[in-house]
Amino acid sequence: MDMKKYASEHFIKIDDVRDGPIDGQIAAVRDGKYDKPDLIFESGDVLSLNATNRKALTRAYGTESDYWIGKQIEMFLGQIKYNGTYNDAVLVKPISLPLKDAKADTDQEKPLNDDILF
């Protein structure tokens, strides 16, 4: 019996990257809590995106999250400024090549959807 359906989701936290960066391939993007998108990786792990990470991925892959699917990113320990103080955070770095012109992603074709509806 596959026990995955009984396991709770694992959200990537600071302790997961404290000993070094980890890589992940984006499998899906969904609405998360607190008006933040969640990245779901091929591994099943989840990363809730803060504004810093959302901006980094948007600069690399465009504003349409469909373009992010299949992209490889690195997650590492960094710091972000919040309410005037610096705090540890999981930060992302795009590994897959960026889109040619991510800022003008409206001119690009949307990824193909191979689903056939009958």
C-alpha positions in Angstrom: 0.0 0.0 0.0 1.3 3.5 -0.9 1.5 5.4 2.3 2.0 8.9 0.7 -1.7 9.7 0.9 -1.4 9.4 4.8 1.7 11.5 5.1 1.4 15.3 5.7 3.1 17.7 3.3 6.7 18.7 4.1 7.2 22.4 3.8 10.8 23.3 3.2 12.1 25.3 6.2 15.4 27.0 7.2 16.6 23.9 8.9 16.4 22.0 5.6 19.0 24.3 4.0 21.1 25.1 7.0 23.7 22.4 6.1 23.8 23.4 2.4 21.6 24.2 -0.5 19.1 21.8 -2.0 17.8 21.6 -5.6 14.2 21.0 -6.7 12.3 20.8 -9.9 9.0 22.7 -9.9 6.0 20.4 -10.6 3.1 22.8 -9.8 2.3 26.2 -8.3 -0.8 26.7 -6.2 -2.4 29.3 -4.0 -1.0 29.0 -0.6 -1.9 30.5 2.8 -1.5 34.2 3.6 -1.7 35.3 -0.1 1.5 33.6 -1.0 2.0 31.0 -3.8 3.3 27.6 -2.9 5.8 25.7 -5.1 5.3 22.0 -5.2 8.3 20.0 -6.3 8.7 16.7 -8.0 9.7 15.3 -4.7 6.4 16.4 -3.1 8.1 19.0 -0.9 6.4 22.4 -0.8 8.0 25.9 -0.5 5.8 28.9 0.4 7.2 31.8 -1.6 7.9 35.1 0.1 8.0 38.3 -2.0 11.8 38.1 -2.5 11.6 34.6 -3.9 8.5 35.4 -6.0 10.4 38.3 -7.6 13.5 36.2 -8.3 11.4 33.6 -10.2 9.3 36.2 -12.0 12.5 37.9 -13.2 13.8 34.6 -14.5 10.7 32.9 -15.8 8.0 35.5 -16.2 4.8 36.4 -14.4 2.8 33.4 -15.6 3.5 30.5 -13.3 2.8 28.0 -16.1 6.3 28.9 -17.4 7.8 27.8 -14.0 6.7 24.2 -14.3 9.7 21.9 -15.0 12.2 24.6 -14.0 15.1 23.6 -11.7 15.9 25.9 -8.7 18.3 26.0 -5.8 17.1 26.7 -2.3 19.7 28.1 0.2 20.0 29.8 3.5 20.0 33.6 3.2 18.6 36.6 4.9 15.8 39.0 4.2 14.9 42.3 5.8 11.5 42.2 7.5 10.2 45.0 9.7 13.7 46.6 9.8 15.6 43.6 10.9 17.4 40.8 9.0 16.1 37.3 9.4 17.2 33.9 8.2 15.1 32.7 5.3 15.0 30.0 2.5 16.0 31.9 -0.7 15.8 30.6 -4.2 18.1 30.8 -7.2 17.0 29.9 -10.7 19.1 27.1 -12.2 17.2 26.4 -15.4 17.9 29.0 -18.1 15.7 32.0 -17.9 13.1 32.8 -20.5 14.4 35.0 -23.3 12.4 38.0 -22.2 10.6 37.1 -18.9 9.3 40.7 -18.5 7.5 40.4 -21.9 6.1 37.0 -21.3 2.8 38.1 -22.8 4.4 37.7 -26.2 5.4 34.1 -25.6 3.3 31.1 -26.3 1.8 29.3 -23.3 3.2 25.9 -22.6 1.3 23.2 -24.5 -1.2 21.1 -22.6 -1.2 17.6 -23.8 -4.5 16.7 -22.1 -7.1 15.4 -24.5 -10.7 16.0 -23.5 -13.3 13.7 -24.9 
